[in-house]
């Protein structure tokens, strides 16, 4: 089983925000994790979240590239 995700009142939902960019909003991630677990693990968790986001973004880009290749060349009419 995965770990339970706690939702704090008033906390902006970073995971569902389509405009969220972990590179730009890293300070928000660090602050959120610091409040949840203390400063010792906040930086580690923030970096893990950033790495996961980058990994998922790369996988999505790869899937989009594969989809474009499988459709073949597009011609304009």
Residue, then its C-alpha position, 0 to 999 in steps of 0.5 A: x500500500x502507498x503512504x497516505x497523503x495528508x491534506x492540510x487546510x489552506x494548502x495549495x494542491x501542488x500535485x493537481x495544479x497544471x501551472x505548477x512548475x517544480x523548477x520555479x516553485x521549488x521554494x513552495x515544495x521545500x516550505x510544504x515539506x518543512x512544515x510536514x516533517x521538519x527541516x532535516x528531511x524537507x530538502x531531501x523530499x523536495x529534491x525527490x519530488x523535483x526528480x520525480x516530476x522531471x522523470x514523469x515530464x520526460x516520459x510524457x515527452x517520450x510518449x508524445x514523440x512516439x505518438x507523433x512517429x507512429x502517426x507518420x508524416x503529416x501533410x497539409x492540404 
